[in-house]
Amino acid sequence: MFGNYLIGLREGLEASLVVCVLIAYLVKTGNKRRLAPIWAGVAIAVALSLAFGALLQFGSSTLTFQAQEILGGTLSILSVGLVTWMVFWMRRTARHLRSELHGRLDAALALGTGALVLTAFLAVGREGLETSLFLWTAVQASGDGVRPLVGALLGLATSVVLGWLFYQGTLRIDLARFFRWTGALLVLVAAGVLAYGVHDLQEGDVLPGLRSLAFDISGTVPPDSWYGTLLKGTLNFQPDPTALQVVVWLLYLVPVMALFLAPDRARPAPRAQRPARRTSTG
């Protein structure tokens, strides 16, 4: 549940901050009457995200067991790829998010209402689709359709409150630090989702090694115990993973986490240009 809360909080806060920046800029520049297209774009993005989640849930229920496992494994790997790209992108652009959005909004204002709708839709829709896909895979991994959704809804609700406080000026957030540490936690959650996706593909006979277990500590950490459920809900922990799952988990987590937490390289200062030599005319 914590992992899904983190997904809802991070993705929701990113979307909330984007909307707050867009609205604040329009109000500040005297374009308050142009807020309706922004809200229209947000509403379309939310509706599309919900429809995408419903399509994944109800569409997969009509498939055979093997097809469900193949689809679940494939989408799990895809969602891990999207989340990994997202955390690195936000780590790189968090400090400049406001100025980047202002530039896009200036261009949209010049083009008209449709461009404003499209700007808000693209800014929020990406996070919405990523959230729907990642939550769906998390629900499949946990085998519980209630707690992951409750955790995600709580995270989204928290993000809306934080976004509103941020807009009102009550709350100041160090965005670079926030997205850095929540991104590190998401990398850890994504590693578990990736391992579960591999297990799905093994059950779908796409990958071998289903019966080759790396270890089995089910006696020490029973899956139905409170701590087993907690580990499953937060990190997608499995007490009896296959050897391939453990290898893939390590191959993803170690290098990705190391790259993500590595300090930013300072850009070299531009060299001062030498003054042009004066040529004598006489």
C-alpha positions as CSV (number, residue, x, y, z in Angstrom):
1,M,0.0,0.0,0.0
2,F,2.9,2.4,0.8
3,G,4.3,1.9,-2.7
4,N,1.0,2.8,-4.3
5,Y,0.7,5.8,-1.9
6,L,4.1,6.9,-3.1
7,I,3.1,6.5,-6.8
8,G,-0.1,8.5,-6.2
9,L,1.7,11.2,-4.2
10,R,4.6,11.7,-6.6
11,E,2.7,11.6,-9.9
12,G,-0.2,13.5,-8.4
13,L,2.0,16.2,-7.0
14,E,3.8,16.6,-10.3
15,A,0.5,17.0,-12.0
16,S,-0.8,19.4,-9.3
17,L,2.3,21.5,-9.5
18,V,2.1,21.8,-13.2
19,V,-1.6,22.9,-13.0
20,C,-0.7,25.4,-10.2
21,V,2.1,26.9,-12.3
22,L,-0.1,27.2,-15.4
23,I,-3.0,28.8,-13.4
24,A,-0.7,31.2,-11.4
25,Y,1.0,32.4,-14.6
26,L,-2.3,33.1,-16.4
27,V,-3.6,35.0,-13.4
28,K,-0.3,36.9,-13.0
29,T,-0.2,37.9,-16.6
30,G,-3.8,39.1,-16.7
31,N,-5.2,36.1,-18.6
32,K,-7.6,34.9,-15.9
33,R,-10.3,34.5,-18.5
34,R,-8.2,31.9,-20.3
35,L,-8.4,29.5,-17.3
36,A,-11.4,27.5,-18.7
37,P,-9.3,25.8,-21.5
38,I,-6.7,24.8,-18.9
39,W,-9.3,23.1,-16.8
40,A,-10.8,21.5,-19.9
41,G,-7.4,20.0,-20.8
42,V,-7.0,18.7,-17.2
43,A,-10.5,17.1,-17.2
44,I,-9.8,15.4,-20.6
45,A,-6.5,14.1,-19.3
46,V,-8.1,12.7,-16.1
47,A,-10.9,11.1,-18.1
48,L,-8.5,9.5,-20.5
49,S,-6.4,8.1,-17.6
50,L,-9.4,6.6,-15.9
51,A,-10.6,5.1,-19.2
52,F,-7.1,3.6,-19.8
53,G,-7.1,2.0,-16.4
54,A,-10.6,0.6,-16.9
55,L,-9.6,-0.8,-20.3
56,L,-6.6,-2.6,-18.7
57,Q,-8.7,-4.0,-15.9
58,F,-11.7,-5.2,-17.8
59,G,-10.0,-6.0,-21.1
60,S,-7.5,-8.4,-19.4
61,S,-10.3,-10.2,-17.5
62,T,-11.5,-11.8,-20.8
63,L,-8.2,-13.3,-21.6
64,T,-7.0,-16.8,-20.9
65,F,-4.7,-17.4,-17.9
66,Q,-1.6,-17.6,-20.1
67,A,-2.5,-14.5,-22.1
68,Q,-3.2,-12.6,-18.9
69,E,0.3,-13.6,-17.6
70,I,2.0,-12.5,-20.8
71,L,0.1,-9.2,-20.9
72,G,0.7,-8.5,-17.2
73,G,4.4,-9.3,-17.5
74,T,4.8,-7.2,-20.7
75,L,3.0,-4.2,-19.2
76,S,4.9,-4.5,-15.9
77,I,8.2,-4.2,-17.8
78,L,6.8,-1.3,-19.9
79,S,5.6,0.5,-16.8
80,V,9.0,0.1,-15.1
81,G,10.6,1.6,-18.2
82,L,8.2,4.6,-18.2
83,V,8.7,5.2,-14.4
84,T,12.5,5.0,-14.7
85,W,12.5,7.5,-17.6
86,M,10.1,9.8,-15.6
87,V,12.2,9.9,-12.4
88,F,15.4,10.7,-14.3
89,W,13.6,13.3,-16.4
90,M,12.1,15.0,-13.3
91,R,15.5,14.9,-11.5
92,R,17.0,16.7,-14.4
93,T,14.2,19.3,-14.9
94,A,12.8,19.9,-11.4
95,R,14.8,23.1,-10.9
96,H,13.7,24.6,-14.2
97,L,10.1,23.3,-14.4
98,R,8.5,26.7,-13.8
99,S,10.4,28.5,-16.5
100,E,9.8,25.6,-19.0
101,L,6.1,25.7,-18.4
102,H,6.0,29.5,-18.7
103,G,7.6,29.2,-22.1
104,R,5.1,26.6,-23.3
105,L,2.2,28.6,-22.0
106,D,3.4,31.8,-23.8
107,A,3.4,29.9,-27.0
108,A,0.0,28.4,-26.4
109,L,-1.5,31.8,-25.6
110,A,-0.3,33.1,-28.9
111,L,-1.9,30.1,-30.8
112,G,-5.3,30.2,-29.1
113,T,-7.7,28.2,-27.0
114,G,-7.0,24.8,-28.6
115,A,-3.3,25.2,-27.8
116,L,-4.1,25.9,-24.2
117,V,-6.3,22.8,-23.9
118,L,-3.5,20.8,-25.5
119,T,-0.8,22.2,-23.3
120,A,-2.7,21.3,-20.1
121,F,-3.8,17.9,-21.5
122,L,-0.2,16.9,-22.4
123,A,1.2,18.2,-19.1
124,V,-1.3,16.2,-17.0
125,G,-2.1,13.3,-19.3
126,R,1.4,11.8,-19.3
127,E,1.4,11.5,-15.5
128,G,-2.1,10.1,-15.6
129,L,-1.4,7.4,-18.1
130,E,1.8,6.5,-16.3
131,T,0.0,6.3,-13.0
132,S,-2.8,4.1,-14.4
133,L,-0.3,1.7,-16.0
134,F,1.9,1.5,-12.9
135,L,-1.0,1.1,-10.5
136,W,-2.5,-1.7,-12.7
137,T,0.7,-3.6,-12.6
138,A,1.0,-3.0,-8.9
139,V,-2.5,-4.4,-8.3
140,Q,-1.7,-7.5,-10.4
141,A,1.5,-8.0,-8.4
142,S,-0.2,-7.7,-5.0
143,G,-3.2,-9.8,-5.9
144,D,-5.3,-7.3,-3.9
145,G,-7.5,-4.9,-5.8
146,V,-8.5,-2.8,-2.8
147,R,-5.5,-1.7,-0.7
148,P,-3.4,-0.6,-3.7
149,L,-6.2,1.6,-5.0
150,V,-6.8,3.0,-1.5
151,G,-3.1,3.8,-1.1
152,A,-3.0,5.5,-4.5
153,L,-6.2,7.5,-3.8
154,L,-4.7,8.7,-0.5
155,G,-1.5,9.7,-2.3
156,L,-3.5,11.6,-4.9
157,A,-5.5,13.3,-2.2
158,T,-2.3,14.3,-0.4
159,S,-0.8,15.7,-3.6
160,V,-3.9,17.8,-4.3
161,V,-3.7,19.4,-0.8
162,L,0.0,20.0,-1.1
163,G,-0.5,21.5,-4.6
164,W,-3.2,23.9,-3.2
165,L,-1.0,24.9,-0.3
166,F,1.9,25.5,-2.8
167,Y,-0.4,27.7,-4.9
168,Q,-1.5,29.7,-1.9
169,G,2.1,30.3,-0.9
170,T,1.6,28.6,2.4
171,L,3.9,25.7,1.5
172,R,7.4,26.0,0.0
173,I,8.8,22.8,-1.5
174,D,12.4,22.1,-2.4
175,L,11.3,20.3,-5.6
176,A,14.7,19.0,-6.6
177,R,15.2,17.3,-3.2
178,F,11.6,16.0,-3.0
179,F,11.7,14.4,-6.4
180,R,15.2,13.1,-5.8
181,W,14.3,11.1,-2.7
182,T,10.8,10.0,-3.8
183,G,12.4,9.0,-7.1
184,A,14.9,6.8,-5.2
185,L,12.0,5.1,-3.4
186,L,10.2,4.6,-6.7
187,V,13.2,2.9,-8.2
188,L,13.1,0.4,-5.4
189,V,9.4,-0.2,-6.0
190,A,9.9,-0.5,-9.7
191,A,12.6,-3.2,-9.1
192,G,9.9,-5.3,-7.4
193,V,7.4,-4.7,-10.2
194,L,10.0,-5.7,-12.7
195,A,10.7,-8.9,-10.8
196,Y,7.0,-9.7,-10.7
197,G,6.8,-9.0,-14.5
198,V,9.5,-11.6,-15.1
199,H,7.6,-14.1,-12.9
200,D,4.4,-13.4,-15.0
201,L,6.4,-14.1,-18.2
202,Q,7.7,-17.3,-16.7
203,E,4.2,-18.4,-15.9
204,G,3.2,-17.5,-19.4
205,D,5.9,-19.8,-20.7
206,V,7.7,-16.9,-22.4
207,L,10.8,-17.1,-20.1
208,P,12.3,-20.3,-18.6
209,G,13.3,-21.1,-15.0
210,L,9.9,-21.1,-13.2
211,R,10.8,-24.0,-11.0
212,S,14.3,-22.8,-10.3
213,L,14.0,-21.0,-7.0
214,A,16.7,-18.7,-5.7
215,F,15.6,-19.3,-2.1
216,D,12.4,-20.0,-0.2
217,I,11.9,-18.3,3.2
218,S,8.1,-18.7,3.2
219,G,8.5,-20.4,6.7
220,T,10.2,-17.3,8.1
221,V,8.2,-14.7,6.2
222,P,4.7,-16.2,5.6
223,P,3.0,-14.4,2.7
224,D,-0.2,-14.2,4.7
225,S,1.5,-12.7,7.8
226,W,1.2,-8.9,8.6
227,Y,4.9,-8.3,7.8
228,G,4.8,-10.5,4.7
229,T,1.7,-8.5,3.5
230,L,3.5,-5.3,4.3
231,L,6.6,-6.2,2.4
232,K,4.5,-7.4,-0.5
233,G,2.5,-4.2,-0.6
234,T,5.4,-1.9,-0.4
235,L,8.3,-3.6,-2.2
236,N,6.5,-6.4,-4.1
237,F,8.6,-8.8,-1.9
238,Q,8.2,-12.4,-2.7
239,P,9.5,-15.0,-0.2
240,D,10.2,-17.6,-2.9
241,P,11.5,-15.9,-6.0
242,T,13.0,-17.7,-9.0
243,A,16.7,-17.3,-9.7
244,L,15.9,-15.2,-12.8
245,Q,13.8,-12.8,-10.8
246,V,16.6,-12.2,-8.4
247,V,19.1,-11.7,-11.2
248,V,16.9,-9.2,-13.0
249,W,16.1,-7.4,-9.7
250,L,19.8,-6.9,-9.0
251,L,20.7,-6.0,-12.6
252,Y,18.0,-3.2,-12.5
253,L,18.3,-1.9,-9.0
254,V,22.0,-1.6,-8.5
255,P,23.0,0.4,-11.6
256,V,19.8,2.4,-11.8
257,M,20.0,3.5,-8.2
258,A,23.7,4.3,-8.5
259,L,23.1,6.5,-11.5
260,F,20.1,8.2,-9.9
261,L,21.8,9.0,-6.7
262,A,25.1,10.0,-8.3
263,P,25.8,13.8,-7.7
264,D,25.2,16.1,-10.7
265,R,28.3,16.9,-12.6
266,A,29.1,20.6,-12.4
267,R,29.1,22.2,-15.8
268,P,32.4,23.9,-16.7
269,A,32.2,27.7,-16.6
270,P,32.3,29.2,-20.0
271,R,35.7,30.6,-21.0
272,A,36.0,34.3,-21.1
273,Q,36.5,35.6,-24.6
274,R,39.8,37.4,-25.2
275,P,39.3,41.0,-26.4
276,A,40.0,41.4,-30.1
277,R,43.4,42.8,-30.9
278,R,43.5,46.3,-32.2
279,T,45.3,46.7,-35.4
280,S,47.2,49.9,-35.9
281,T,46.3,52.0,-38.9
282,G,49.4,53.9,-39.1
